[in-house]
Amino acid sequence: MSQSISLSVPVSTPSTGAGVKILALFKTFGTLTLLLLALPLNALMVLIALLWGLVRRLFTKTVVAAHPRTILVSGAKMTKALQLARSFHKAGHRVILIESHKYWLSGHRFSQAVSRFYTVPAPQKDPEAYIQALVEIVKQENVDVYVPVCSPVASYYDSLAKPELAKYCEVFHFDADITKMLDDKFAFTDKARSLGLSVPKSFKITDPQQVINFDFSQETRKYILKSIPYDSVRRLNLTKLPCDTPEETAAFVNSLPISPETPWIMQEFIPGKEFCTHSTVRDGELRLHCCCNSSAFQINYENVENPQIRSWIQHFVKSLRLTGQVSFDFIQAEDGTVYAIECNPRTHSAITMFYNHPGVAEAYFEQTPLPAPLEPLASSKPTYWIYHEIWRLTGIRSWQQLQTAVKTIIQGTDAIYNLDDPLPFLTLHHWQIPLLLLQNLQQLKGWVKIDFNIGKLVELDGD
């Protein structure tokens, strides 16, 4: 889960089409103005870094891998794709980056780690064209391994593409049936429970009346509702059920798009501490792992040791002999029990904590078992996105809050800015995001917030 710079508007604020358009106009113009004001400083920072890089390259040898590979990485708009591209490039591999046509403007395409950049059709709109485009790129570039860094929508389509792509390269992703199970919040909890692992009590909801008729008086804990298909906006709504009155419960539940085609999960809400994880696994072996404190809005990543969570994940991935990238959300209750509340069969943004780790490529591509899963180095600083941190400053109301905010920035590191590869920092903030804003401005479309981590505008019914 990721937090976003807001300039945020409640989903239901404007009541008329004209109100939406006026609000979109002012919000978009205001944001573009702020980005324009920041451009000179950012350009100067990047220019200095580029000059410093030229000097450093005179005294630095280029790394050549023992077995150099051509790696195809998807999700070019997202920081986590950039991070993997950098890690693979530093290990001496060649990286091809791809993204859907909508994000042809990806600023990460200008990274020194990227050899070539392509756009492909949106898989949910034309799966066959998407798969064919992937095959053509793999064949044209002689790709050895495809590592999807997919959006929630695309992860299943990458699994559907796997049988065709596997004729030409390795696909570091799950088979379609596994992806479908992991991505289905209810099916995942069912599977984990069958393996003897701890998960919250859960119910699949296909009709609002199921919740309205539910006997909450027999329960010791509250419940929350989450859409099983990915919902970029409503996923942040953690309203506890039941509400104060049956009427309020009915009104809330009936406001949600629950149907047999769009099922939801009603999940027991367990008080405790939240964690998120990223795991890279091969043949059931946990090869790379990190764990962070988490929250509904998550945009800061600092590794924390949690043996119970690592043990839970090792049991799960070994039982299913998984190969790919998988991330989990956990709650650790007051008695120390860890409950997996959600699974996402794709890369997590927490991978940014491996920005200075030399072993990432080995964890992904080598067949030899590792003595232990790789974790972020002790010297790794917590990662953040500077524009999110700057926006948070507007909400500071005390000296202590200011000290905490400044400490976060000083002791951490921006997940995109890199002295050896500074251009993506400039092109994300002053090319990719402004062009997306201008596209929305042209159509007078509203947006909820900007997510610099994922590199998109969060929109109702967006990707």
N, C-alpha and C positions, 0 to 999 in steps of 0.2 A: 504494500500500500504506500501511496506517496502523497505528500502534502504539496499544495500548490500556492503560489503567490495569488492573492485573492483579487483585489479590486472586485470583490465577489458580490453577487446579487442573489437574494433568495430566489429559488426556482420559480415561485409563483408570484413574484412582486408585481410585474406589469400585468394589468388586466386587459389591455387592448393591444391590438397589433401595432397601432401608432405609438403606444407607450414603449413597447419593446424596441421599435426602430429608433426612437429618440434616445432611449437609454443606451442602446448599442452604439449609436453615433457618438455621443459624448464620451462614453467609456473608452471606445476604441481610439478616438482622437487624443484623449488624455494620456493613454498608455503609449501611443506612438510618440507623443511629445516627450515623455519621460525617457524613453529609449533613445531618442535623438539627442537629448541633453547629455546622456551618459556616453555617447559615441566617441567624442574626442579623447576622454580619459581611457576608455577601453582600447581604442586604436593605438594610443601611445604605449600602453602596457604590452600589447601584442607586438608592436614594432620593436621595442626593447628586447623582448624575449626572442624574436626572430634573429636579431643581430647577435645576441648572446649565443644562440644556437649555431650560427655560422662559425663563430669562434670555437665553440666546443667541438664541433665536428672535425676540426683540423687536428684535434688531439685524441679523438675517440675512434676506436676500431668498430666497424660494422659487424654486428653479430650474425653469424650464419649457422642455422640449425644443422644438426647432424643429419637429419632427414627432413629437409625443407618441404613444406606442404603449401598448397594453395587452399585457403580457407574462405568459404562463402559464409558471410554473416548477414542476417536480415535485421530489420528494425532500425534502420539508419537514423531515424529521427530521435532515438532514445539514447540517453547517456550510457546505459549499460551495454549497448552495442558498440559505442565508441570505446568503452573501457576494454571490452574483449578484443576489439581490433588492435588497440595499443598493446595489450599483453601478448597477443599472437605475433604482432610485428616485431616487438622487442626480442622475442625468442627466435627470430630469423625466418618467420613464415610470411607468405604473401597473402594479403587480405583483400577480398572483393566484398563491397558493401552494397546491399540492396534495400529498397523501400518501395511502398506502393506509389502509384503515379501521383496521388494527392500530395505526397511529401517529396516531390522532385527537388524541392528547395532545401533539403536537409543540409544544415551547416556542417555536419560531421563528414560529409563527402570531401571536405577540404583538408582533412587530417593527413598528416605525413604518414600515418599508418595505413592509409587506404590506397591501394593500387588502382582499382577501378570502381566505378559506381554505376549501378543500373536501377531503373524503376520497373516495376511489374504491376499487372492488374491487381485490383483489390480482390482477395480470394473469396470473400463472402458474396461478391457480385458476379464473379465468373470463375469458379473453381478450376475448370478445365484450362482456361487461358492462363491462369496463375501457374498451374502445374507445368504447362508447356513452356512458359517463360523461364521457370526455374531450370527445366531440363536443358533448354537452349543455352542458358548462361553457363551451366555446369559443363556442358560439352565444349562451348566456345573457349572457356577460360581453363579447361583441364582441371576442374576443381577436385580436390582430394577428399575434403570433408565439408559438409554443410552443417553449420551451427545456427539453428533458428534462435533469434532473440525476438520472439514474437509478441504481438499484442494478445490480449485475452481472446479476441475474435479469431486471430490467425492460427493459434496453436493447433486446433483440430485440423485445419486445412494443411498445415505442414505435415501432420501425421498421414493424411490422405495422400500427400505427394510422396511420402517415403518409399513405397514400393517401386514407383517409377524412377525416382532419383537413385535408389540403391543399385540400379543397374550400372551406374556411372561413378558413384562416389559413396563414401560412408555418410549416413545421416545421423547426427548426434541428437536424436529425438525419439520419443516414445511411439509405439504403434498406436493406431487409431483407437482401438478399444481401451487401451490403458489411458490415453489422453482424455477420452470421454469420461471415464470413471473418475480420474483425478480431478477433472474440472467440474464435475457435478458434486456440489457440496454435500448432498444427501448420500449419493452413492459412495463418496469417499469416506464419510463417517461410518457408513455401514461396513465397508471393507476393513477399515482400521479396527473397528470393534470386533470383527470376526477374527482378527489376528491377535486379539487379547490386549490391544492398545487403548489407552484412555481417550475418549472423546465425549463431548457433551451430549445429553439426550436431545434427539432431533426428530422432527416430523416433516414429511413432504406435504406441501400445501399447493393444491391446484384450484381451490375455490375459496374465496374470502369467508364463506359460511363455515368452513372447517375451523377457522380461528374463532369466529363469533360463538360457535357451539362448544368450543373446547372448555373442559372443566378445570380452570386454573386453581380452584380451591384445593385440589389434591396435590399441588406442586409446592415445593419449598423454595424454589427460585423463580425469578422472572424469566421471560423469554424475549428474544428479538427475532425480527423477520429479515431475511436476506434473499435477494433475487438469485436463483440458480444461474440463469444466463447473466453474463457480465452487464452491470449497469453502472456507468461511470459516475453518475450523480447520486442515485438513491443508495448506493453501497455505503454511503457515509451516514445514513439515517439509522441510528441505533435506539429508536424509541422502544422503551420497555413495555412489555405486555404482561398482564392486562393494564390498561390505562385506569384512571381513577374511577371511571364509571363505564358500564357496558356500552352506553351510547358513544362515548369517546373512543372506545376500542373499535366498535363497528365503523365509526366514521373514518378512523385512521386506516383500518384494513381495507375498507371499500375504496380508499383513495389510491391504492396500489394496483398496478396492472397484473394482478394474479389471474392465471388461467391455466388450463391443461397444456397450452402451447408455451406459456411462460410461467413455469412452476417456481415456487419459492420454498425456502426452508425455514421452519420455525425452530429455533435452536435455544436450548437452555443457556441463560446468561450466567456465567460463572465469575464472580468477583475475583480479582487477582491481578497479577502483573502480566502485561502483554509483551510478547516477543515475536519477531519475524526472523526468518532464516532463508539462506540460499544454500543449496547443495548441488554439487556436480557428482554424478554417480555413473559407474560403468560396471555392468554385469553384477549389480547388487552391491558393489564396493563403494563406500562413501570416500570420494577422492579429494573433494574440496568442500569446505563447510564454513559458514559464518553465522553468527546469531547476534541480534541487536534488540535493544529495548524498542518497543513499538507503540503505536497509538493509532487512532482513527485517521489522523493526518500525520504522515511520516515522511520527513525529508532530511533527517539527520541520521547518519549511520556510524555507530561505534561498536566494535566487537565486544561481546561479553561472553564469559565462559558459563555454560550451563550444561553440565554433564547429563542431566536427566533428559533434556531435549535432544542432545546428540544421540543418546542411547535409543530414544524413541524413533528417531529418523533412521538410524542404522538398522533397527529391527524391521521397520517398514520396507525400506528399499531392498534389503537382503531377502526378505520373504517374497517379494515380487520380482527379484533379479532385474531391477530397473537400470536402464542406460539412458541418460539424458540430464536435463536440468530441472530441478523441482524446488519449489519454495513453499514454506508452511507458515501459518500463523498459529501461535500458541497462547494459552492462558496458563499461568502457574498459580494455582490456588494457594490459600494461606497455609494449607497442610503440606505444601511442597509438590503435590501432584501436578503434572503437566498434562494439559488437554489440548490436542490439536483441533482447532476450530475451522480450519480451512486449508486447502491445498491448491496450489497453482502450478501446473506442469510447464513451467517456463522460467526464464532467467529473472532473478530479483535484482532490484537496484542496489541492494546491499553488496553486490559484486564490485561496486566502486571502491570498497575498502581494500581490494587487492591491487590498487594502482601501482604499488611499488614492489609487488611480489614477483620474483623471477620464475616461479614454478607453475604458473597458471596453465601455460600451453601443455606442459607435461601432464598435468592432472587431467586435461581434456583428451589428449591424443595418444599417450603412451599406454601400452598394454600391460607393462610390468606393474604388479601391485605396489602400492606405497606403504611404508612403515606405519603411517598414520595420515588421516586426512589433512590436507593443507588448510591452514587458517591464516587470517591476516597477520602480517609481521607485527612484532611488538613495537616497531618504530612507525607503524602505520597510524596516521592521524585520522580522527573522525572526519567523514566527508559531509559536505553540505553544498547547496547551490546559493551563491552569493546574493542573487536578486531576491530569493525567498527570505534570506536573513535580513536584507535591507528593508523589505516590506514589513517584517515583524517589528522593526524599530518603531513603526508608526503606532503600534499597540502598547508601547512601554508606558507605564504609569508610575514607576518608582525607580529610585536609584539602584536598588538591588536587581530589578529586572534589566536595567541598562548594563550593569556589571556582568550579569549572566550572558546577555547577548554579545557583548564585546568579547568575553572569554571564549564563547563558542566560535567566533570568527578567528580569533588569534590562535587558539589551540587546534583548530581544525584546518582543513584544506578544501578548496573548491573542487568539486568532482569533475569539472570540465577543464578549468584552466590548468595548463601544464607547460612548464618552461621549454620542454623539448618539443611540444606540439601545441602552440598557442592559438593557431588560427580558428579551430572550432569554437573557442570562447567568443571570438568576435563575430563569426558567421552565424552562430546560433542566435545571439541576442540582437544582432543588427542586420540579419538577412532572413533567417528562417521564421522567427516569430513575427517580425514586422510584415513579411509577405503574407503570412497566415492572417494577420489582423487586417491587412488591406483587402484580402479576398473576402473576409466577412463584412468589411465596410462597404465593398462594392455591392453586396447583396443585402446590406443592412440587417445582418443576422446577429442575434444576441449570443453571448457566451458567458459561461459561469466564472471561469478563472483561467489563468495561464499556468501551465505546468511545464516549467523549464527543464525539469528532469526528463519527462517523457517527450518534450519537444512539441507540444500541441496546445490547442485551445480546448478546454473541457466544455463540451456542449451537450445539451439535452439530446439524447438519442445519437450521440457521437460515437466515434470508434474507441 
